[in-house]
Amino acid sequence: MSDETVILREVARLTVYSGITLYMMAILIRWTAPFLSLNLYKRGVRIIPAITDPFLKLVRRILPPMGFVDWSPVAAVLILWVVRVVLVRQ
């Protein structure tokens, strides 16, 4: 393999790893926002529910209801963690 191919592969790996990690962090912020009294509908952070809710709704459809706590963010982070490990293979 040429040096350019190795560099491009490493950049792609780091981009995927960082993107999934940032998405996991957005889900954790979305999940902890009510406990921390954060208003996610303010101008600067309005994007967090917009990017995380579609995936969380999908996970909620798959997960059975489990009492009063919404466990879909935890399941979503675990799913993304597994996907990140499989894709990046660190």
Backbone torsions as a table, in degrees:
resi	resn	phi	psi	omega
1	MET	NA	145.6	178.7
2	SER	-81.4	165.5	-179.7
3	ASP	-63.9	-36.1	179.4
4	GLU	-63.1	-40.4	179.5
5	THR	-64.7	-42.4	179.3
6	VAL	-64.8	-42.2	179.4
7	ILE	-65.6	-44.6	178.8
8	LEU	-63.0	-39.8	178.3
9	ARG	-64.2	-41.5	179.1
10	GLU	-67.3	-40.3	177.2
11	VAL	-64.1	-42.8	178.4
12	ALA	-63.8	-41.5	179.1
13	ARG	-62.7	-45.7	179.9
14	LEU	-68.0	-34.1	178.0
15	THR	-66.2	-45.3	178.7
16	VAL	-64.4	-45.1	179.9
17	TYR	-59.6	-47.1	-178.8
18	SER	-68.0	-39.9	179.4
19	GLY	-63.1	-44.9	179.1
20	ILE	-67.1	-38.6	178.3
21	THR	-63.8	-43.0	177.4
22	LEU	-63.3	-38.4	178.1
23	TYR	-66.6	-38.6	176.0
24	MET	-62.8	-40.9	178.3
25	MET	-65.3	-38.3	177.5
26	ALA	-63.1	-39.9	178.0
27	ILE	-65.0	-41.4	178.7
28	LEU	-65.9	-37.9	175.3
29	ILE	-64.2	-42.9	179.1
30	ARG	-60.9	-38.3	-176.4
31	TRP	-74.6	-39.1	-176.6
32	THR	-88.6	-9.4	-177.4
33	ALA	-55.4	-45.1	179.2
34	PRO	-63.9	-34.3	179.9
35	PHE	-71.6	-29.5	-178.8
36	LEU	-96.6	5.6	-178.5
37	SER	57.0	40.6	176.3
38	LEU	-90.1	135.8	177.2
39	ASN	-92.9	105.6	-177.9
40	LEU	-80.0	1.8	-180.0
41	TYR	-107.8	13.5	170.9
42	LYS	-72.2	164.1	-173.9
43	ARG	-57.9	-44.1	-173.8
44	GLY	-76.1	-27.2	-175.3
45	VAL	-114.4	13.0	179.2
46	ARG	-60.7	-21.9	-176.4
47	ILE	-72.9	-25.3	-175.9
48	ILE	-60.7	-52.7	176.7
49	PRO	-63.6	-33.4	-178.9
50	ALA	-64.1	-35.9	-177.6
51	ILE	-91.6	-22.9	-176.2
52	THR	-96.4	-29.6	-175.1
53	ASP	-60.7	-39.9	179.2
54	PRO	-58.5	-44.1	179.2
55	PHE	-69.1	-40.1	179.3
56	LEU	-65.7	-36.5	177.1
57	LYS	-64.3	-39.1	176.9
58	LEU	-62.8	-44.3	179.8
59	VAL	-66.0	-38.4	178.9
60	ARG	-63.4	-34.2	177.6
61	ARG	-67.0	-32.8	-177.7
62	ILE	-83.0	-39.8	-176.8
63	LEU	-77.1	135.8	175.1
64	PRO	-73.9	153.9	177.3
65	PRO	-63.5	136.7	-177.4
66	MET	-130.8	67.2	176.4
67	GLY	80.0	-148.9	-173.6
68	PHE	-89.5	-10.8	-177.6
69	VAL	-96.4	135.1	177.0
70	ASP	-86.6	107.1	-178.0
71	TRP	-91.6	1.2	-178.4
72	SER	-62.1	-36.7	176.4
73	PRO	-63.9	-36.7	178.0
74	VAL	-65.6	-45.3	178.2
75	ALA	-63.4	-39.6	179.5
76	ALA	-64.0	-42.5	178.8
77	VAL	-65.1	-40.5	177.6
78	LEU	-64.1	-41.6	177.6
79	ILE	-61.9	-46.0	-179.9
80	LEU	-65.7	-35.2	177.8
81	TRP	-62.4	-45.1	178.9
82	VAL	-63.8	-43.9	178.7
83	VAL	-60.9	-42.3	179.7
84	ARG	-62.7	-43.1	179.6
85	VAL	-65.0	-41.8	-178.6
86	VAL	-67.6	-43.9	-177.2
87	LEU	-71.8	-40.7	-174.3
88	VAL	-89.8	-30.1	179.1
89	ARG	54.4	58.8	177.2
90	GLN	-91.8	NA	NA
